[in-house]
Amino acid sequence: MTKYRLTSAALSELTEATLHYEQEEGGLGTIFLSEIDATVERIVRFPRAWHPVSARTRRCRTHRFPFGLLYQVRPDEILITAVMDLRRDPRRWRELI
């Protein structure tokens, strides 16, 4: 199985979003984390399946939440650089790619 890791920024975004959803409704944070896990699993299985957003970075959207994972396919791992709330200003993406 291909290794993957999240940058500290991506991990912070994931934590923030999980807490937000959990505060909205008990258990929703857990559902969100499950959706992120499923998205990571799709990326690991088919890393080049999603459209590039830059020369090095691709984006895979979650199914149930308005989030996308920005990631890079590296020789020895998949690096997840952002857990992006797609409702935010898209210009912010440019800083991450």
C-alpha positions in Angstrom: 0.0 0.0 0.0 1.2 3.5 -0.8 2.1 5.6 2.1 0.6 9.0 2.7 1.0 11.8 5.2 -0.6 15.1 5.9 1.3 18.3 6.3 0.9 20.1 9.6 -1.3 22.7 7.8 -3.6 20.0 6.4 -3.8 18.4 9.8 -4.8 21.7 11.4 -7.5 22.2 8.7 -8.8 18.7 9.3 -8.9 19.2 13.1 -10.7 22.6 12.7 -13.3 21.2 10.3 -13.9 18.1 12.4 -14.5 20.2 15.5 -16.7 22.6 13.6 -18.9 19.7 12.4 -19.0 18.1 15.8 -20.2 21.3 17.4 -22.9 21.6 14.7 -24.3 18.2 15.6 -23.0 15.4 17.8 -21.5 12.6 15.7 -21.2 14.7 12.6 -17.4 15.2 13.2 -17.0 11.4 13.2 -19.0 11.2 9.9 -16.8 13.9 8.4 -13.6 12.0 9.4 -15.0 8.8 7.8 -15.6 10.7 4.6 -12.0 12.1 4.7 -10.7 8.5 5.2 -12.7 7.3 2.3 -11.3 10.1 0.1 -7.8 9.4 1.2 -8.4 5.7 0.3 -9.5 6.7 -3.2 -6.4 8.9 -3.7 -4.1 6.1 -2.5 -5.7 3.6 -4.8 -5.8 5.9 -7.8 -3.4 8.7 -7.2 -3.4 10.1 -10.8 -7.2 9.9 -11.3 -8.0 13.5 -10.4 -7.4 16.5 -12.4 -4.2 18.5 -11.7 -4.7 22.0 -10.3 -1.0 22.8 -10.9 2.1 21.1 -12.2 2.6 19.2 -8.9 -0.8 19.3 -7.1 -4.1 17.5 -7.7 -7.5 17.8 -6.0 -9.9 15.1 -5.0 -13.3 16.2 -3.7 -15.2 14.4 -0.9 -18.7 13.1 -1.7 -20.7 14.2 1.3 -19.1 17.4 2.4 -17.9 20.6 0.5 -14.2 19.7 0.9 -11.4 18.8 -1.4 -8.0 17.3 -0.5 -5.1 18.9 -2.3 -2.2 16.4 -2.7 1.0 15.7 -4.5 2.1 12.3 -5.8 5.7 11.9 -4.6 8.1 9.0 -5.4 7.7 7.4 -2.0 4.4 8.8 -0.7 1.3 10.9 -1.3 1.6 14.2 0.5 -1.8 15.8 1.4 -1.1 19.5 1.5 -4.6 20.8 2.3 -8.0 19.8 3.5 -9.9 22.7 1.8 -13.3 23.9 2.5 -14.5 24.6 -1.0 -16.9 27.3 0.1 -13.9 29.5 0.9 -12.3 32.0 -1.5 -10.7 30.0 -4.3 -7.8 32.5 -4.5 -6.6 31.0 -1.3 -5.8 27.7 -3.2 -3.1 29.5 -5.1 -1.2 29.9 -1.9 -1.3 26.1 -1.4 -0.4 24.9 -4.8 
